[in-house]
């Protein structure tokens, strides 16, 4: 029979006592189930949009959502100073959130693949600039051949198309309004093509959308009644510091107001 030495028993007992002594008595905060929230992030320079089920962006999963639209259109790695929160969607149950997450990514993929010149360039001036490509009549391009002009035109058109396809912010907000609107308590037909295949469709599920900038919600034409909008509370430290400095400066520059109708206190000599 194997017998443990007394020193081993004493050491294990001492470790157990220390663990119980230093154990935290604060109850752990319950974690939200995966799918209860969707975090939407926006690129500050190129207006990329990335959807995430976690608050922290993961490098590989986020880069998979960015399509290749030409040279330098997809970064090698994510830079946190280039991304800012766009919105946070909170759902009543995880299955509804995961289903909406799926549909939002599918719609964004369709925007990137099923495009036409009329959709990318709705403005006539932008469409004319796209058709022209470059100013071939300028002094810089007068000495080049027709073949070189054609190459420059096609190169400039590819750049303009890539910039438009990367700018998915308006489309993403419109997609959010459409997908969340399908959760409203409305009758959904049973015929083919009338349903979106969304979990909880037509049940009237309430969804809370917190915006970093409330004006971004105006990219969508309408929002359904089951969507509640709000402002994000956790702002960047730089914004808080700037606002605090502005408030402090305004208080220092403000002149003291005189109280009307009050008699001066008596001075006793």
N, C-alpha and C positions, 0 to 999 in steps of 0.2 A: 504494500500500500504506500502510495506517495504521500509524504507529509510535507507541508509547506513550512519553511523556516519562520520563526517568530518575527524576524526582522521584516520579511515580506508582508506579513499580516499587519504589522504596525505601520508600515509605509502606506499600504492601501487604506487603512483606517484614517491615517492623517490626511491623505488626499481627499477622502470623502468628507471629512470634517471641514476642510478648507473650501471645498466646492459648495457645501451647504452654507457656509458663512458668507461667501462672496457672491452667492446667487442673487440675481436681480429679482426684486419683489414687484417691479412694475409690470403690469400685464401687457403682453404684446398686442400691438394694434392689428386688427384683422386686415388682411390683404384682400384687395378686390380680385374677384375671379377674372381669369383671362377672357376678354371679350366684353366686359362691362363697359370699357372705355376704348375709344379710338382717338389716338393723338395724331393730328395733322400738322406737318411741318412744311415750311416754305423757304426756298432758297432766296437769299437777299439780292443776289446779282442776276440770276437766270430765271427766277420764278419757277423752279422745279417744285413739285409737290410730292411728298412722301407720306404714306399712311403707316402707322405703327400701332401695335397692340400694347406696347410698353412705353413708358414715359421717356426712357433713354433710347436714343436711336442706336440700332445695331448696324455696324459697318456693312457687312455682307448682304443682309436682308434689305437694307435701304438702297444699296447700289444696284441691286437686281431690278428695282422699280424704275431706274433711269434708263431710257432708251438711248442707243447710240445714234446721234443725228449729225455726225461729222466730227472733225478733229476738235479735241478739247471740249467736247460736249458732256463727257462723263468724267468726273474726277477720279483719281486713283484711290483716294480715301476721303472720308467725310471730315470736314472741318467744322467744329462746333460754333465758331464765330461767323460762319456763313449761313447758318440755319436758325430760323426763328419760329416759335409756335404760331400756327395759323388759327387752329381751333381745337377744342376738345369735346368729343361727343360722348355722352353718358347714356347708357341704355338700361332698361329695367331688368334685363336678364342677359347672360352671356351668349346664348344661342342667337338672339336677335342681333347682338353686336357683331358676332363673327360672320353672320350672314350678310349684314350690311357692309362689313369690311370687304367681303368677297365681291359684292356687286360694285362697290366704288372702284376697286382695282380693275375690274373688267371694263367698266365704262371708261376709265382713264386710258386703258390699252386701246380701246376702240378709237378714242380721240387721236391717238398717236398713229394709228394705222389707216383709218378710214377718213382721210382728209382730202379736200379738193382746194383748188386755188380760190374759189369763191368763199369757202369757209375760212381759210387762213387769212385772206386779205379782203374783208368785207368793205373796206374803204376804197374808193376809186383811186385816190392818190397812191395808196400803198400798192394797189394792183398795177398801176402804171409804172411805179418804181421797180416792181418785181419784173415786169415784162421788159423794161429797158435794161435792167441789170447794172450797167455802168454807163457813164457819160462818154460815149465813143467819140464825140465831137470835141472833147477837151484837148488842149495842147499836149497833154501828157500821152494821149493815146492816138495821136494823129499818124505817127510813123509806124504803128504796128499793122500787121497784115490782118486780113479778114478772119483767118483761122485763129489767130491769137485773140482777136476781139471776141470771137465765139467762145473760146475757152474762158476768158475773163467773165463773160456774161454768165455762163453756166456756173462758174465758181461762186460768183456773187449771189446768184439765185439759190444755190445750195445753202449758203450762209444765212440768207434771209428766211428760208424755209426752216432751217434748224432752230433759229431763234424763236420763230413762231411756235414750233412744236414743243420747245422747252417751256414756254410760257403757258402752264396749265392751271394757273391760279383761278381765272374766271370759270373755266370749265369744271374744275373740281368743286367750287362752291355751288354751281348749278346742279352738278350731280348729287351733292349732299341734299339739296332741297328736294330733288326728285325722289331719291331713295327714301328719305325720311317721310316724304309725303305719302308714300305707299303704305306706311304703317298707320296712317290715320284711319279712323272708324268710318270707312266707306264700303259700299258694296263692290266686291271684286268679281268680275265675270268668270265663269268656268270655261268659256271657250278658249281654244288654243291661241296663244299670243296675248291674251289679256292679263295674265298673271306674270309677275316678275320673278317668281320663285323665291321670294324673300320670306324668311322665318318671321311669323307674327304679322303677316301682311293683312291689312284691313282690320286689325284688332284694336286700334286706337291707342297703341303704346306711346307713352309720353317719353320724349327724348329731350335732354338738356344740351344745348350747344353753348359753350363758353368761347368767346372770341377774344383774340389779342387786340384786334381793332374792330369795333362794331360796324364800321363802314364797309368792311369786306362782305358782310351779309347782303349788301345791295347788288352784288354781282348776279344774284338769282332774282328772277322776276317776282315770284311769289313763294311764300312759305306756308305750310299747312298749320292748322290750329294745334296740332299735337306737339309742336316744337316750341320749346321755351328758350329764349336767347338771354345771354348774360355776358358780363365782362370778366376776363381773367383777373384774379387777384394777385397771383404770384408774377410780378414783373421782374425785369432784369435789374440787377443792382445799379447799373449805370443810370437807368431811367429814374430810379428812386433818388439817387444822389443828386441828379440834375434838378429834379423837382424840389427837393429839400433846399438846395442852394438858392433856387429862384424864390421860394417862399421866404427864406431868411433875408435875402436881399430886399424883397418888397417890404418886409416888416421894418427893416432898418431905415429904409428911405421914406417910410410913411411918417407924416407929420402928426404929432399928438393932437387929438381933438379936444376942444374946450367944452366943458360941460356948461350948458346954458341954464340959467335960473338958480344957480347955486351961489350962496353968499360965502365970501371968504371967511375962513376961520379967524377967531379973535386971537390976537397976539398979546400975550401977557408979558409985560416987562418987569 
